């Protein structure tokens, strides 16, 4: 990350509530063409979430604790606050002297922007203002929220506007919390009804909806220079798994999440037939 911070723009996308098994199944079945062309090897990496619901998980993520690889560690981190005795701070880790890497990137000259989605980003009260308050610029409106069937399209449109008005030499850290996967999501599956409610199938349909529009976000994020992107879930959710429904609970469907990071190249993302996986680092390579 020390070779990336300062030279690249940065994009962090949290696909709020996305389960790993659903993400992996759709990618393998060819149902996520726009995401899969960027995933290393065309596959999501399986990781463990740092929290079981949005607020806890994002507090950890912004402190540098991204989802952890689902294998014995230690695993070097991309971002870490400076503190003695850290076993996951490596030579290539971007180390900052602030409580979170958002303000650490701001000190490094980045303009930090949050485009919120779920209620913890709505700025409608003190709790909903904590996470967006980490950023120099933050946006939320009802059209970005969980009840909107076109939430992600509205978020992408706002991201395009943010990028267009930035000076060309200004480095950008753009964060987007995607609300479309979060309940209610029944309206993303044709034929589903409010009465029947959300299911694993409507969750999958919501991810396909996001995939249809995420190319616009990637193009905007890489429109000024090369961009390093992290796309992951903050936690999963249960749809009757083991008798559980929802999240903020200790079930595998909640703790196991998809993760990927990769570079977005402006020339490649203008050309649909370009190779999909050139120069994509493994997590260990990026940390080094």
PLY file of the C-alpha trace (Angstrom):
ply
format ascii 1.0
element vertex 288
property float x
property float y
property float z
element edge 287
property int vertex1
property int vertex2
end_header
0.00 0.00 0.00
2.92 2.36 0.46
3.48 2.21 -3.31
-0.22 2.81 -3.95
-1.15 5.55 -1.47
-0.19 8.89 -2.99
-0.09 7.71 -6.58
-3.51 6.07 -7.03
-7.07 7.01 -6.29
-8.74 4.62 -3.84
-12.22 3.06 -3.85
-13.82 1.07 -1.04
-17.21 -0.52 -1.71
-19.04 -2.38 1.04
-21.87 -4.53 -0.31
-23.83 -4.29 2.89
-25.16 -7.64 4.19
-23.87 -9.73 1.25
-23.41 -13.42 2.05
-20.29 -15.17 0.77
-22.11 -18.27 -0.47
-24.54 -16.27 -2.60
-21.75 -14.11 -4.03
-19.62 -17.18 -4.85
-22.51 -19.07 -6.47
-23.48 -16.17 -8.71
-19.90 -15.52 -9.81
-19.37 -19.22 -10.65
-22.62 -19.30 -12.63
-21.64 -16.29 -14.74
-24.37 -14.11 -13.24
-21.98 -11.31 -12.15
-20.20 -10.42 -15.41
-19.15 -6.90 -14.42
-17.79 -7.87 -11.02
-16.30 -11.20 -12.11
-14.11 -9.64 -14.78
-12.25 -7.86 -11.98
-12.17 -10.59 -9.33
-8.75 -12.28 -9.20
-9.25 -15.60 -10.95
-12.90 -14.67 -11.38
-13.61 -15.67 -7.78
-14.38 -14.00 -4.49
-12.00 -14.59 -1.62
-13.65 -16.07 1.47
-13.04 -13.97 4.56
-14.35 -13.45 8.09
-16.18 -10.22 8.91
-14.81 -7.99 11.70
-18.34 -7.44 13.03
-21.80 -8.96 12.79
-23.67 -5.79 11.85
-23.02 -2.59 9.93
-21.94 -0.19 12.65
-19.52 -2.52 14.42
-18.03 -3.84 11.20
-17.44 -0.43 9.63
-15.87 0.95 12.79
-13.38 -1.92 12.56
-12.88 -1.54 8.79
-12.13 2.17 9.05
-9.65 1.38 11.84
-7.79 -0.81 9.33
-9.33 -4.17 10.20
-10.72 -5.29 6.86
-12.34 -8.75 6.67
-9.74 -11.36 7.64
-8.76 -14.23 5.29
-10.53 -17.43 6.33
-7.30 -19.31 7.07
-4.76 -19.36 9.91
-2.73 -16.14 10.13
-1.28 -13.77 10.95
-2.40 -11.85 7.85
-0.62 -8.57 7.02
-3.03 -5.66 6.79
-3.27 -3.03 4.07
-3.91 -0.21 6.59
-2.94 0.07 10.26
-2.70 2.71 12.94
0.76 3.00 14.42
0.92 1.08 17.68
3.56 -1.06 19.33
3.31 -4.82 19.11
1.01 -5.09 16.10
1.48 -8.56 14.57
-0.35 -7.68 11.35
1.53 -4.50 10.42
3.98 -5.39 7.65
6.63 -3.40 5.78
4.17 -2.54 3.02
1.27 -1.61 5.31
0.14 2.00 5.06
0.67 3.15 8.67
-1.02 6.31 9.95
-0.95 8.32 13.16
-4.69 8.88 13.43
-7.50 6.72 14.86
-8.70 5.58 11.42
-7.33 5.30 7.91
-9.92 7.75 6.55
-8.28 10.61 8.45
-4.89 9.02 7.78
-5.51 9.28 4.05
-6.74 12.85 4.50
-3.41 13.71 6.15
-1.70 12.13 3.14
-3.49 14.57 0.85
-6.60 12.63 -0.14
-10.07 14.12 -0.42
-12.25 11.63 1.45
-15.85 11.12 0.33
-18.61 8.91 1.77
-21.72 7.97 -0.20
-23.89 6.32 2.41
-26.56 3.67 2.07
-28.04 2.02 5.16
-29.32 3.90 8.19
-25.99 4.15 9.99
-24.95 6.62 7.25
-28.14 8.69 6.99
-26.97 11.62 9.16
-30.49 11.93 10.59
-29.30 11.73 14.19
-26.11 11.46 16.26
-25.64 7.72 15.66
-26.21 8.02 11.92
-23.62 10.79 11.79
-20.66 8.98 13.38
-19.45 7.01 10.34
-20.03 9.70 7.68
-18.46 12.18 10.09
-15.08 10.53 9.50
-15.06 11.92 5.95
-14.43 15.44 4.68
-17.44 15.11 2.38
-20.45 12.85 2.87
-23.74 12.26 1.06
-26.98 10.52 1.92
-30.55 10.87 0.70
-33.65 8.71 0.80
-32.99 7.48 -2.74
-29.76 5.86 -1.49
-31.51 3.92 1.27
-32.75 0.39 1.72
-36.35 1.08 0.67
-35.44 2.36 -2.80
-35.47 -0.18 -5.68
-33.03 2.09 -7.56
-30.73 2.92 -4.64
-27.47 1.84 -6.25
-28.13 3.72 -9.48
-28.70 6.87 -7.44
-25.50 6.29 -5.48
-23.48 5.80 -8.65
-24.89 8.98 -10.16
-23.78 10.90 -7.08
-20.31 9.30 -7.28
-19.99 10.37 -10.92
-20.88 13.93 -9.93
-18.33 13.92 -7.08
-15.54 12.71 -9.35
-16.33 15.15 -12.16
-16.00 18.23 -10.00
-12.67 17.33 -8.37
-9.50 19.04 -9.58
-7.48 16.70 -11.76
-4.51 16.66 -9.39
-6.56 15.95 -6.24
-6.22 12.38 -4.98
-9.53 10.77 -4.00
-10.61 8.16 -1.49
-14.21 7.26 -2.35
-16.27 5.04 -0.07
-19.68 3.67 -1.11
-21.91 1.71 1.25
-24.28 -0.21 -1.03
-27.69 -0.69 0.59
-29.40 -2.78 -2.12
-28.59 -6.19 -0.58
-29.97 -5.23 2.82
-33.55 -6.07 3.66
-36.01 -5.22 2.22
-34.74 -6.63 -1.08
-37.79 -8.59 -2.32
-38.50 -5.98 -5.00
-35.34 -6.91 -6.93
-36.77 -10.31 -7.96
-39.53 -10.22 -10.59
-42.66 -11.89 -9.22
-41.66 -11.60 -5.57
-44.08 -9.89 -3.21
-43.87 -7.83 -0.06
-46.09 -10.40 1.66
-43.69 -13.26 0.87
-40.80 -11.14 2.11
-37.06 -11.43 1.54
-35.38 -14.73 0.69
-31.99 -15.98 -0.36
-33.25 -15.70 -3.96
-34.20 -12.03 -3.59
-30.81 -11.41 -1.96
-29.18 -12.92 -5.06
-31.36 -10.82 -7.36
-30.26 -7.69 -5.49
-26.61 -8.59 -6.13
-27.35 -9.05 -9.83
-28.95 -5.60 -9.80
-25.78 -4.12 -8.30
-23.64 -5.91 -10.87
-25.61 -4.36 -13.73
-24.61 -0.87 -12.59
-21.23 -1.26 -10.89
-19.33 -0.79 -14.14
-20.34 2.88 -14.05
-18.89 3.22 -10.56
-15.63 1.55 -11.57
-15.37 3.77 -14.65
-15.91 6.92 -12.57
-13.41 5.89 -9.91
-10.71 5.26 -12.51
-11.56 8.13 -14.86
-8.72 10.40 -13.69
-5.94 7.94 -12.91
-5.39 4.33 -11.92
-7.47 3.28 -8.94
-6.99 0.63 -6.28
-10.36 -0.87 -5.38
-11.53 -2.96 -2.44
-14.97 -4.58 -2.78
-16.29 -6.63 0.12
-19.19 -7.28 2.44
-19.28 -5.94 5.98
-21.24 -8.99 7.22
-23.70 -11.54 5.88
-27.26 -12.30 6.92
-29.31 -15.40 7.70
-32.41 -16.53 5.84
-33.52 -19.31 8.14
-30.03 -20.82 8.42
-29.99 -22.89 11.61
-33.30 -21.28 12.51
-31.79 -17.77 12.44
-33.00 -14.76 10.49
-31.11 -11.49 10.02
-27.71 -10.55 11.46
-26.08 -9.19 14.65
-25.70 -12.82 15.65
-22.94 -15.44 15.61
-23.81 -17.68 12.65
-21.57 -18.73 9.75
-23.92 -17.06 7.26
-23.21 -13.76 9.03
-19.49 -14.09 9.70
-18.42 -15.42 6.28
-18.15 -12.68 3.65
-16.80 -12.16 0.11
-13.76 -9.97 -0.48
-11.66 -8.81 -3.44
-9.17 -6.11 -4.23
-7.80 -5.17 -7.63
-6.63 -2.31 -9.79
-8.96 -0.36 -12.06
-7.16 0.91 -15.13
-8.85 3.69 -17.17
-7.93 2.20 -20.55
-8.99 -1.30 -19.56
-12.32 -0.22 -18.16
-13.18 1.66 -21.34
-12.57 -1.52 -23.34
-14.95 -4.40 -22.47
-12.81 -7.01 -24.22
-9.60 -6.14 -22.38
-7.99 -8.79 -20.13
-9.71 -8.89 -16.77
-6.96 -9.93 -14.38
-3.69 -8.23 -15.27
-1.60 -6.89 -12.39
-4.04 -7.84 -9.66
-2.22 -8.43 -6.36
-2.91 -11.17 -3.92
-3.58 -9.84 -0.41
-0.02 -10.72 0.63
1.45 -9.02 -2.47
-0.54 -5.86 -1.81
0.61 -5.82 1.81
4.23 -6.20 0.72
0 1
1 2
2 3
3 4
4 5
5 6
6 7
7 8
8 9
9 10
10 11
11 12
12 13
13 14
14 15
15 16
16 17
17 18
18 19
19 20
20 21
21 22
22 23
23 24
24 25
25 26
26 27
27 28
28 29
29 30
30 31
31 32
32 33
33 34
34 35
35 36
36 37
37 38
38 39
39 40
40 41
41 42
42 43
43 44
44 45
45 46
46 47
47 48
48 49
49 50
50 51
51 52
52 53
53 54
54 55
55 56
56 57
57 58
58 59
59 60
60 61
61 62
62 63
63 64
64 65
65 66
66 67
67 68
68 69
69 70
70 71
71 72
72 73
73 74
74 75
75 76
76 77
77 78
78 79
79 80
80 81
81 82
82 83
83 84
84 85
85 86
86 87
87 88
88 89
89 90
90 91
91 92
92 93
93 94
94 95
95 96
96 97
97 98
98 99
99 100
100 101
101 102
102 103
103 104
104 105
105 106
106 107
107 108
108 109
109 110
110 111
111 112
112 113
113 114
114 115
115 116
116 117
117 118
118 119
119 120
120 121
121 122
122 123
123 124
124 125
125 126
126 127
127 128
128 129
129 130
130 131
131 132
132 133
133 134
134 135
135 136
136 137
137 138
138 139
139 140
140 141
141 142
142 143
143 144
144 145
145 146
146 147
147 148
148 149
149 150
150 151
151 152
152 153
153 154
154 155
155 156
156 157
157 158
158 159
159 160
160 161
161 162
162 163
163 164
164 165
165 166
166 167
167 168
168 169
169 170
170 171
171 172
172 173
173 174
174 175
175 176
176 177
177 178
178 179
179 180
180 181
181 182
182 183
183 184
184 185
185 186
186 187
187 188
188 189
189 190
190 191
191 192
192 193
193 194
194 195
195 196
196 197
197 198
198 199
199 200
200 201
201 202
202 203
203 204
204 205
205 206
206 207
207 208
208 209
209 210
210 211
211 212
212 213
213 214
214 215
215 216
216 217
217 218
218 219
219 220
220 221
221 222
222 223
223 224
224 225
225 226
226 227
227 228
228 229
229 230
230 231
231 232
232 233
233 234
234 235
235 236
236 237
237 238
238 239
239 240
240 241
241 242
242 243
243 244
244 245
245 246
246 247
247 248
248 249
249 250
250 251
251 252
252 253
253 254
254 255
255 256
256 257
257 258
258 259
259 260
260 261
261 262
262 263
263 264
264 265
265 266
266 267
267 268
268 269
269 270
270 271
271 272
272 273
273 274
274 275
275 276
276 277
277 278
278 279
279 280
280 281
281 282
282 283
283 284
284 285
285 286
286 287
